Structures are given as structure tokens and as C-alpha cells.
């Protein structure tokens, strides 16, 4: 039986270099290892990067081509585009175990030892050299590039304490303390946010990527390090903190551009996969597809908003956090009202404003408006656009010869009626208030039959918000919820601008 066909339990029984040779072990570079295992997965029709959605026809094929070409890789894209996730999943393409010289700090291959310790041990013990096994999960190193990263952190430095302890002169290479990169020999090494690495530190990577040698404090060491480098970076025109120096960029073989989900459905898949929903919430809060669509629509609106910096991007973390916040808003309401079950409401969307404010970079005009106002406007635009998927376009409905389906509702508000839909209303009060509005019940029945009671109430509230966003009725944000009234009454209310609260201190 060949070495490649040995099971993990059989490999772990091999304890010496001699036994390893008898098993037929041959040195293989990490890039060849990744390539061989990728070929096996492709032939077996296995998912190479499970849990990565929306990249099936774009990014993943490019990553696979780079691995087959045995390239170093740079994943270039805005924040929240699964760059680090892809790098971490590359570990699954490594062999489950590889042999190393026992006690070596550089994961030395028993047949090609690099470090002084491993070379001396193999020379002294020969085929009796002890061998240990390194699991694939321990062959991944990740470093976030920060301005304080030094050459000593990445490459290494002379350790005076080590020299004193071992009573060695500084001229002895055993006084070297190796940095992260040499210690990642035969591993995947990832540097996140590469442009943030100072230019002089980036220069120290040149020879490692190309020639394979390193220099530490005058020591000229020929270390043919076997490393799969993966870098991640935001587009250079986005960050003013730094950029990738041209010679380093030239040494990175494949630069792969990532992107945000290209459809709402893909975005929903990602959010549902990544959102952490507590067990209690699953039993307490009932939801629907429209809510998930609205959450994704908020991100879509943000990515196209004139108030949001497009170069910064809108991370997928926005929708994940927003969905978690949405369910928590519904959960809190149920707890306040001592209800054993509740259904999400459109009003709960305004509970996700904190999840939006911290995840969008605003341009000057957005800063003038303020992050809360911008977040509320994004939610409003999401409702406006999704409304057209469920109800007739209000502009066209006005000219419909069969009659305007919204007329009874607008007339009810036109008679001076005002409706406040508060965030913490009990289910009973929430239903009572919605059913007070003339024509709202009939509107939902006309376009959405066979809905359950809770679904119908949700759709009634959604219709109310949609009409407000299409300027058929007025809406004003309160500290405790939303107030709906006649549009003209909202516009001409003295001392109040549309969309803002009244100042209680003004007379």
C-alpha cells in the first residue's frame, strides 16, 4: 500500500524517519498538495468552499484556477465580502496530517530539514530521527496588518536572552528567534488588510515570495520556505492608510476581485446562514420572507445611496446584525407584554437602526443629515421598493378606471384621523388600531387572500408604511413608534418638519 493511501490512524503509528521512508513518503510542496487535493475534489464533484454563496460563477472559479496554477493569491474587495472566510476554507484542501521532525520550530520536513535543530538531529540519529504529525488545522497562520507590525514579528530577530541562556555568541544562528513567516513553513500564511502594512515592512516580503531566502540582523540564511501566501486587501482608492507597494504586487501571482451578492436571494442565504438566532427566539418570534427581503433591501439601498461612501462599501455584516436586532426587537415586545408568541412587525425594522449606523461610512452630505436620519431613510426606501412587489403602484392606481384601491384609506386620514403604531403595543392593541383604519383590511383582502391572522396584520401595517413612503399619507417618527396622518396635515404642522419630532421645549 502506498503512503498516499494510508489512513490517518496508520500514519500516526509512524514514529521514526526510517518507518516513514519504508511507507514510501516523498516530499511534496504545500502548493502541490493544495493542487492535488483540489483536483480530487473537483473530480468527485465536492464543494470546495462550502457556505460561500454568490461566488459560484465568479470568485470561486478564479481561486480554483489560482490554486491549480500554484499561485500566491491576493483577494481584493470591500469589507464583508468573505475574503478571510475563503482563505480559512483553503485549509480543507491540505492533507489531514504531514510528518515533521519532532521538536522542530519550523515544521521541518524529515527529508528536507531547514532549521539547525532538525538538521543536527537528522545527522545524529539518521533513520531513528523521531517524527511527529501536524494536523491540517494547525497549518494555518493569520496576521492582521497593523501599523505596529515589525520585521521582527514577521521574519525574526536575534534573541539576546536566548544567546545568554545557551551561552552562545551572537554570530551563532541558534540565537535567532524566528518570526511568524518562517514558523509557517509548510503552512498557509494569511495577511489581512495588506495595504495597512507599512511600506518598509512590505519590502521584507520580496525575497520570501520570490527567492526564498531571508536576512536577520546580518545572518544570510538560505531558507527555501514552503508557504502558500494569501493576502486580503480593500481597493487602494478606498483606504488612505496605505497601499500595496508595486514590487510586492508584482510578486503576487493572482489578484482576485470579490463582490457583494448580486441578487437579493443570495443575500438572504448569507444572512440566514450567518445570523445567530437564539433557541428561545425561534420559539417566541414568528417571521416571514418579506421581512428578510426588507432587511436585504436596506443593504441594497445603502450601496446605492448618495449619502453612503460607495468606496467604503456596505458589509454583509449589516444585514446579519440587522436581522438579529429585528428578532430581538420582537422578542423584547413579547417579554414586555408577557406574550408566549409574537409575530414580527414592520415597526421592528426601525429597531435595527443601530445596526445600520455603525456599518455605513457617510459622505459629507450624509454626515450633515446624521446617521440616524440616513438609516431611517434607507429603511423607508426599502419599504417603498418592496411595496411595489405586493401592491399596485400608487401613481398608476390613481388613474385606474376600476377605482383607486387606496382611496378609502387616504380619505380616512383626510378626515383628520391620526394613527400611532407604537413599538411595544400588545398584539390585541396592535390589531385593534390597524383595524380602525377604513379600507386597510379590504386592501389586503383584495390583493392577498388566504393569509393567516398574524400575516394579515403584518401586511396591513406594511401597506400603511408603503403608502406613507409613496406620499399618499404622512408619517412621522416618534420616540415610541410611528405616527400616521394626512399628508397635508403633516406638511403644514407648525413648528415641525416632515420626518422629525416636535421639540417639546419650544413654545
Buried (B, 14 or more C-beta within 10 A) or exposed (E): EEBEEBEEEEBEEBBBBBBBBEBEBEEBBBBEBBBBBBBEBEEEEEEBBEEBBBBEEBBBEBBBEBBBEBBBBBBBBBBBBBBBEBBBBBBBBBBEBBBBBBEBBBBBBBBEBBBBBBBEBBEEBEEEBEBBBBEBEEBBBBBEBEEEBEBBBBBBBBBEEBBEEEEEEEEBEBBBBBBBBBBBBBBBBBBBBBBBBBEEBBBBBBBBBEEEEBEBEEBEBEBEBBBBBBBBBBBBEBBEEBBBBEEBBEBBBBBBBBEBBEEBEBBBBBBEEBBEBEEEBEEBBBBBEBBBBBBBBBBBBBBEBEBBBBEBBBBBBBBBBBBBBBBBBBBBBBEEBEEEEBBBBBBBBBBBBBBBBEBBBBBEEBEEBEBEBBBBBBBBBBBBBBBEEBBBEBEEBEEEEEEBBBBBBBBBBBEEBEBBBBBBBBBEEBBEBBEEBBBBBEBBBEEBEEBEEBBBBBBBBBBBBBBBBBBBBBBBBEEEBBBBBBBEBBEEBEEBEEBEEEEEEEE
